[in-house]
Amino acid sequence: MRTLSTLALALGTTLLAGTAPAASKGEVLVLLSSEQQLPLKDGKQYPTGFYLNEFGVPADQLLKAGYTLVLVTPKGNKPSVDQRSIDPMYFAGDAAEMRRIQTLVEGLPGINDSVSLKEVLEGDLDRFAGLLIPGGHAPLIDLANNPQVGALLRHFHQAGKPTAAICHGPIALLSAQDDPLGYQAALTRGEKPAAANWIYQGYRMTIFADPEEQVFEGSLNGDRIQFYPAAAMAGAGGDMNYAQAWSPNVVVDRELITGQNPFSDHALAKELLHKLDAAKAL
């Protein structure tokens, strides 16, 4: 686990080496899952992690705009990339661009030894200008049901700071209710639970849509995921908005920015940067 102090030293070294802007416009926290095995309905597991483009494309745009990234996971460990996401189709068929983004992600300070949620919560959250939550199925494992994630989200919500989540990343928003563990357990049992005091109730938002999830499930040789994220978000009180399957779609409501699927990466990055820069201009 990398501490915030050692991360700051690493960032400083990177800045001195001339591989990043000399003066940061601010720090953006990137919340990633610690896990890499998604439990399925039949007891099997599916290897997962973050989607390369959903993390790498916004990260690239944030860095180019002059922001510094701080990577955080629940355990403070190395986040895993979903191997299925290392595919040129998520980069408009451009294999060279895919490799560029892959190299960028692999070289980020903290990518092999992130900061833990516990340490971030014990530190100064006011230092962060915004929050980014990439997708991949991994957030279903340890971000959707995590009271620490809920505490983090409440800070950004109350401060009105940009919170951007893409594809399955928005499922993490469910942690910002009274009993996220109970809510997810009920979903897994096939029930339709009610969310108590969910801070995003009534927000317009999006997430990986049912038709898209059904395509994913079709690749599991008859296995199924434990619950559909879109239904979980709607059941909690989200005002869900979807575009045609696999079309870019980003929904903005107050401080919240959500993207529907992997192909929403560039649009989500643009909206996040717009909000970050607007906040700096105030």
C-alpha positions as CSV (number, residue, x, y, z in Angstrom):
1,M,0.0,0.0,0.0
2,R,1.4,3.4,-1.0
3,T,0.8,6.2,1.5
4,L,-0.3,9.7,0.4
5,S,3.1,11.0,1.5
6,T,5.1,8.5,-0.6
7,L,2.7,9.1,-3.5
8,A,3.4,12.8,-3.3
9,L,7.1,12.1,-3.4
10,A,6.6,9.9,-6.5
11,L,4.6,12.6,-8.2
12,G,7.2,15.1,-7.4
13,T,9.9,12.9,-8.9
14,T,7.7,12.5,-12.0
15,L,7.3,16.3,-12.3
16,L,11.0,16.9,-12.0
17,A,11.7,14.3,-14.7
18,G,9.6,16.4,-17.0
19,T,7.0,13.7,-17.9
20,A,4.1,15.7,-16.4
21,P,3.1,19.3,-16.2
22,A,5.3,21.3,-13.8
23,A,2.4,22.8,-11.9
24,S,-0.8,20.8,-11.2
25,K,-4.2,22.4,-11.6
26,G,-5.4,20.2,-8.9
27,E,-5.7,16.6,-7.7
28,V,-8.4,14.2,-9.0
29,L,-9.1,11.0,-7.0
30,V,-9.5,7.9,-9.1
31,L,-11.5,5.1,-7.3
32,L,-10.8,1.6,-8.5
33,S,-11.7,-1.9,-7.3
34,S,-9.3,-4.0,-5.3
35,E,-10.9,-7.2,-6.7
36,Q,-10.5,-9.3,-9.8
37,Q,-13.0,-12.2,-9.5
38,L,-16.7,-11.5,-10.0
39,P,-19.0,-14.0,-8.3
40,L,-21.7,-15.3,-10.6
41,K,-25.1,-16.8,-9.8
42,D,-23.9,-20.4,-10.0
43,G,-21.0,-20.0,-7.7
44,K,-18.5,-19.6,-10.5
45,Q,-16.3,-16.6,-10.9
46,Y,-15.5,-14.3,-13.8
47,P,-12.0,-12.7,-14.1
48,T,-12.5,-8.9,-14.2
49,G,-11.0,-5.5,-13.3
50,F,-11.1,-2.0,-14.7
51,Y,-11.7,-1.4,-18.4
52,L,-8.6,0.0,-20.0
53,N,-10.3,2.8,-22.0
54,E,-12.7,3.7,-19.2
55,F,-9.8,4.5,-17.0
56,G,-7.1,5.4,-19.5
57,V,-8.9,7.8,-21.7
58,P,-10.2,10.1,-19.0
59,A,-6.8,9.8,-17.2
60,D,-5.0,10.8,-20.4
61,Q,-7.3,13.8,-20.8
62,L,-7.0,14.9,-17.2
63,L,-3.2,14.7,-17.3
64,K,-3.0,16.6,-20.6
65,A,-5.2,19.3,-19.0
66,G,-2.8,19.7,-16.1
67,Y,-4.5,17.7,-13.3
68,T,-2.7,15.2,-11.1
69,L,-4.2,11.7,-10.4
70,V,-4.3,9.9,-7.1
71,L,-5.3,6.3,-7.3
72,V,-7.3,4.7,-4.5
73,T,-8.6,1.2,-3.9
74,P,-10.4,-0.2,-0.8
75,K,-7.4,-2.4,0.1
76,G,-4.6,-0.1,-1.1
77,N,-3.4,-2.7,-3.6
78,K,-2.7,-2.9,-7.3
79,P,-5.9,-2.7,-9.4
80,S,-6.3,-5.2,-12.2
81,V,-7.2,-4.5,-15.8
82,D,-9.9,-6.6,-17.4
83,Q,-8.1,-8.5,-20.1
84,R,-11.1,-8.3,-22.4
85,S,-10.8,-4.5,-22.5
86,I,-7.3,-4.7,-24.1
87,D,-8.9,-4.6,-27.5
88,P,-8.6,-2.0,-30.3
89,M,-12.4,-1.9,-30.7
90,Y,-12.6,0.2,-27.6
91,F,-10.2,2.7,-29.2
92,A,-12.0,3.2,-32.5
93,G,-10.0,0.3,-34.0
94,D,-6.7,2.0,-33.4
95,A,-4.3,-0.5,-32.0
96,A,-1.5,2.1,-31.7
97,E,-3.8,4.3,-29.6
98,M,-4.7,1.4,-27.4
99,R,-1.0,0.6,-26.8
100,R,-0.4,4.3,-26.0
101,I,-3.1,4.4,-23.4
102,Q,-2.0,1.0,-22.0
103,T,1.5,2.4,-21.5
104,L,0.2,5.5,-19.9
105,V,-1.9,3.6,-17.4
106,E,1.0,1.2,-16.6
107,G,3.2,4.1,-15.9
108,L,0.9,6.1,-13.6
109,P,2.2,6.8,-10.1
110,G,0.4,4.5,-7.7
111,I,-0.8,2.0,-10.3
112,N,1.2,-0.9,-8.7
113,D,0.6,0.3,-5.1
114,S,-2.4,2.5,-4.6
115,V,-3.6,4.4,-1.6
116,S,-6.2,2.7,0.6
117,L,-9.6,4.1,1.2
118,K,-9.0,4.2,4.9
119,E,-6.0,6.5,4.5
120,V,-7.8,8.8,2.0
121,L,-10.7,9.1,4.4
122,E,-8.4,9.9,7.3
123,G,-6.7,12.6,5.3
124,D,-7.8,15.9,3.9
125,L,-10.5,15.2,1.3
126,D,-10.8,18.9,0.6
127,R,-7.5,18.7,-1.3
128,F,-9.2,16.8,-4.2
129,A,-11.0,18.7,-7.0
130,G,-13.0,15.7,-8.2
131,L,-13.6,12.0,-8.3
132,L,-13.4,9.5,-11.2
133,I,-14.8,6.0,-11.0
134,P,-13.9,3.8,-14.0
135,G,-16.0,0.7,-14.9
136,G,-15.4,-2.9,-15.7
137,H,-17.4,-5.4,-13.6
138,A,-15.1,-5.2,-10.6
139,P,-17.0,-2.3,-8.9
140,L,-19.9,-4.7,-8.4
141,I,-17.7,-6.7,-6.0
142,D,-16.4,-4.1,-3.5
143,L,-17.5,-0.6,-4.5
144,A,-21.3,-1.0,-4.6
145,N,-21.6,-2.3,-1.0
146,N,-18.9,-0.4,0.8
147,P,-19.6,2.1,3.6
148,Q,-16.2,3.7,3.1
149,V,-17.0,4.4,-0.5
150,G,-20.3,5.9,0.8
151,A,-18.4,8.2,3.1
152,L,-16.1,9.3,0.2
153,L,-19.1,10.0,-2.1
154,R,-20.9,12.0,0.6
155,H,-17.9,14.3,0.9
156,F,-17.9,15.1,-2.9
157,H,-21.7,15.3,-2.9
158,Q,-21.9,17.8,0.0
159,A,-19.0,19.8,-1.5
160,G,-20.7,19.9,-4.9
161,K,-17.4,18.6,-6.5
162,P,-17.5,16.7,-9.8
163,T,-18.1,13.0,-9.5
164,A,-17.8,11.0,-12.8
165,A,-18.5,7.3,-13.2
166,I,-18.6,5.3,-16.4
167,C,-20.2,2.0,-17.5
168,H,-20.3,-0.2,-14.3
169,G,-18.6,2.5,-12.3
170,P,-21.9,4.2,-11.3
171,I,-22.8,1.1,-9.3
172,A,-20.5,2.5,-6.6
173,L,-23.0,5.2,-6.0
174,L,-25.2,2.7,-4.3
175,S,-22.7,2.7,-1.3
176,A,-24.0,6.2,-0.4
177,Q,-27.1,4.9,1.5
178,D,-27.7,3.7,5.0
179,D,-27.2,0.0,4.4
180,P,-25.3,-0.7,1.2
181,L,-24.3,-4.2,2.3
182,G,-27.9,-5.1,3.0
183,Y,-29.1,-3.6,-0.3
184,Q,-26.7,-5.6,-2.3
185,A,-27.4,-8.8,-0.4
186,A,-31.1,-8.4,-1.1
187,L,-30.4,-7.8,-4.8
188,T,-28.3,-11.0,-4.9
189,R,-31.3,-12.9,-3.4
190,G,-33.5,-11.7,-6.2
191,E,-35.4,-9.3,-4.1
192,K,-36.3,-5.6,-4.9
193,P,-35.1,-3.7,-1.8
194,A,-35.6,-0.1,-1.0
195,A,-32.6,2.2,-0.5
196,A,-32.7,4.3,2.7
197,N,-31.4,7.8,2.5
198,W,-29.6,7.4,-0.8
199,I,-28.0,10.7,-1.6
200,Y,-28.5,10.4,-5.3
201,Q,-32.2,9.6,-5.2
202,G,-33.9,11.4,-8.0
203,Y,-30.7,12.3,-9.9
204,R,-30.7,11.8,-13.6
205,M,-28.0,9.2,-14.4
206,T,-27.1,6.2,-16.6
207,I,-25.2,2.9,-16.2
208,F,-24.5,-0.1,-18.4
209,A,-27.9,-0.9,-19.8
210,D,-29.8,-4.2,-19.7
211,P,-29.4,-5.0,-23.4
212,E,-25.7,-4.4,-23.1
213,E,-25.5,-6.6,-20.0
214,Q,-27.4,-9.3,-21.8
215,V,-24.7,-9.3,-24.6
216,F,-22.0,-9.7,-21.9
217,E,-23.9,-12.6,-20.3
218,G,-24.1,-14.2,-23.6
219,S,-20.4,-14.7,-23.5
220,L,-20.5,-16.6,-20.1
221,N,-21.6,-20.0,-21.6
222,G,-24.9,-20.0,-19.8
223,D,-23.7,-18.4,-16.5
224,R,-25.3,-15.2,-15.2
225,I,-24.3,-12.3,-13.1
226,Q,-25.9,-11.9,-9.6
227,F,-28.0,-8.9,-10.5
228,Y,-28.4,-6.3,-13.3
229,P,-26.9,-2.9,-12.4
230,A,-29.5,-0.9,-14.3
231,A,-32.4,-2.4,-12.3
232,A,-30.4,-1.9,-9.0
233,M,-29.9,1.8,-9.7
234,A,-33.6,2.3,-10.7
235,G,-34.8,0.5,-7.7
236,A,-32.7,2.8,-5.4
237,G,-34.4,5.8,-6.9
238,G,-32.2,6.8,-9.8
239,D,-33.8,8.6,-12.8
240,M,-32.3,6.3,-15.4
241,N,-31.6,7.5,-18.9
242,Y,-30.3,5.3,-21.7
243,A,-29.2,5.7,-25.4
244,Q,-29.3,2.9,-27.9
245,A,-27.0,0.0,-26.9
246,W,-23.3,0.7,-27.4
247,S,-23.9,4.3,-28.3
248,P,-22.0,7.0,-26.4
249,N,-24.2,8.5,-23.7
250,V,-23.3,10.8,-20.8
251,V,-25.8,12.2,-18.4
252,V,-25.0,15.2,-16.2
253,D,-27.1,16.2,-13.1
254,R,-25.7,18.7,-10.7
255,E,-22.2,17.4,-9.6
256,L,-22.8,13.9,-11.0
257,I,-21.5,12.8,-14.4
258,T,-22.3,9.2,-15.6
259,G,-21.5,7.4,-18.8
260,Q,-23.5,4.4,-20.1
261,N,-20.9,2.1,-21.6
262,P,-17.2,1.9,-22.7
263,F,-17.9,4.1,-25.8
264,S,-18.8,7.0,-23.6
265,D,-15.2,7.5,-22.4
266,H,-14.3,10.6,-24.4
267,A,-17.6,12.4,-23.8
268,L,-17.4,11.6,-20.0
269,A,-13.8,13.0,-19.9
270,K,-14.9,16.2,-21.6
271,E,-17.8,16.8,-19.2
272,L,-15.5,16.1,-16.2
273,L,-12.9,18.5,-17.4
274,H,-15.6,21.1,-18.1
275,K,-16.8,20.9,-14.5
276,L,-13.3,20.9,-13.0
277,D,-12.2,23.9,-15.0
278,A,-15.5,25.8,-14.2
279,A,-15.0,25.2,-10.5
280,K,-11.4,26.5,-10.7
281,A,-12.7,29.7,-12.4
282,L,-15.0,30.5,-9.5
